Amino acid sequence: MGTLGRSREKAWLKLMGYNTSEPEKKAEITCPFCGSTNTELFSLFGQQLLTIQYYCNSCHTPFERVKGDDVLEDYAARKESQQ
């Protein structure tokens, strides 16, 4: 989605009564091995289609988690922030 599309979407959300000035909360993924939240998305697909792979930067261990809406929204937000 381009800049014009995002601004139109924000304008529409504001018109509908949504607060668009609040920063969006990102999902914090906790490492099951060491408990650290210093994790990053490794792959959208794990060994099963319903899992997603993460990598822990603290203990250097990859792990999987079941996908949910919060995971996919977090991935989209990270992609937008990189552009």
C-alpha positions as CSV (number, residue, x, y, z in Angstrom):
1,M,0.0,0.0,0.0
2,G,1.4,3.4,-1.0
3,T,1.6,6.6,1.0
4,L,-1.6,7.9,-0.5
5,G,-3.4,4.6,0.4
6,R,-2.3,4.8,4.0
7,S,-3.3,8.4,4.4
8,R,-6.8,7.7,2.9
9,E,-7.1,4.7,5.3
10,K,-6.2,6.9,8.3
11,A,-8.6,9.6,7.2
12,W,-11.4,7.0,6.8
13,L,-10.7,5.6,10.2
14,K,-10.6,9.0,11.8
15,L,-14.0,9.8,10.1
16,M,-15.4,6.6,11.5
17,G,-14.3,7.6,15.1
18,Y,-11.2,5.5,15.5
19,N,-8.2,7.0,17.3
20,T,-5.4,6.9,14.8
21,S,-2.8,8.8,16.9
22,E,-2.1,5.9,19.3
23,P,1.0,3.9,18.5
24,E,0.2,0.3,17.7
25,K,1.2,-2.3,20.2
26,K,3.5,-5.0,18.7
27,A,3.2,-8.6,19.8
28,E,6.0,-9.5,22.2
29,I,7.2,-13.0,21.4
30,T,8.9,-14.7,24.4
31,C,11.6,-17.4,23.8
32,P,10.4,-20.7,25.4
33,F,14.0,-21.6,26.2
34,C,15.4,-18.5,28.0
35,G,12.4,-16.3,28.4
36,S,13.9,-13.3,26.5
37,T,11.7,-11.0,24.4
38,N,14.7,-10.2,22.2
39,T,13.3,-12.3,19.3
40,E,12.9,-11.8,15.6
41,L,10.8,-13.3,12.9
42,F,12.8,-16.0,11.1
43,S,10.2,-17.5,8.6
44,L,6.5,-17.2,8.1
45,F,6.2,-20.9,7.7
46,G,7.6,-23.6,10.0
47,Q,7.4,-27.4,9.7
48,Q,3.6,-27.1,9.6
49,L,1.6,-24.5,7.7
50,L,0.0,-23.2,11.0
51,T,3.4,-22.5,12.6
52,I,5.8,-19.6,12.3
53,Q,9.5,-19.6,13.1
54,Y,11.3,-17.1,15.3
55,Y,14.9,-16.7,16.3
56,C,16.1,-15.7,19.8
57,N,18.9,-13.2,19.8
58,S,19.8,-13.9,23.4
59,C,20.3,-17.7,23.4
60,H,20.6,-18.1,19.6
61,T,17.9,-20.7,19.4
62,P,15.3,-21.0,16.6
63,F,11.8,-21.9,17.8
64,E,8.3,-22.3,16.4
65,R,4.9,-20.8,17.5
66,V,1.4,-21.3,16.3
67,K,0.3,-18.5,14.0
68,G,-2.4,-16.1,15.1
69,D,-3.8,-12.8,13.9
70,D,-1.4,-10.9,16.1
71,V,1.6,-12.6,14.5
72,L,0.5,-11.7,11.0
73,E,-0.3,-8.1,11.9
74,D,3.1,-7.7,13.6
75,Y,4.8,-9.0,10.4
76,A,2.9,-6.5,8.3
77,A,3.9,-3.7,10.7
78,R,7.6,-4.7,10.6
79,K,7.5,-4.8,6.8
80,E,6.0,-1.3,6.6
81,S,8.6,0.1,9.1
82,Q,11.5,-1.3,7.0
83,Q,10.3,0.6,3.8
